[in-house]
């Protein structure tokens, strides 16, 4: 995602949607984007 969306649920290509459909995760599993200021990955 690398800054393209604020929450995993907003990324249409994520496998997260499959986990939602199979009731493995809930829609609020990640907490809704509170990690937006977290610096991770390559820059």
N, C-alpha and C positions, 0 to 999 in steps of 0.2 A: 504494500500500500504506500509506503514511503512518502507520506504527506498528501496523497491524493484525496483521502477521505479522513474524517475525524473518528469514525467508528467502523469496526469490521463489518457490521451489518450493512453499511452503505456501499461496500465494494461488491458489485454484482458477480464478480468472477471468483469470489472466495468459496472454498469448500465449507465454510461456516454455515452457509444456507442449508447444506445437506444435513449437517448436525442439528440444526434447528428443526428441520422436517422430521428427523428421526427422534426428536425429543431428547437428544443427548445434552444439548445446551439450551439455555433460555436466551431470549433476545437481549437481555441485559447482562449477559455473561461477562462481558469485559468492563462493565461499569459505565459505559457511555462516553468514552473519549477523554477521560481525565488524564491520559498520558500524552496529551498533545504537546507538552513542553519537554518531554523526555527525549534526549538525544541518543539515538541508536543507529547503528549501521554506518555505511560509508557516506562520506560527504564529498 
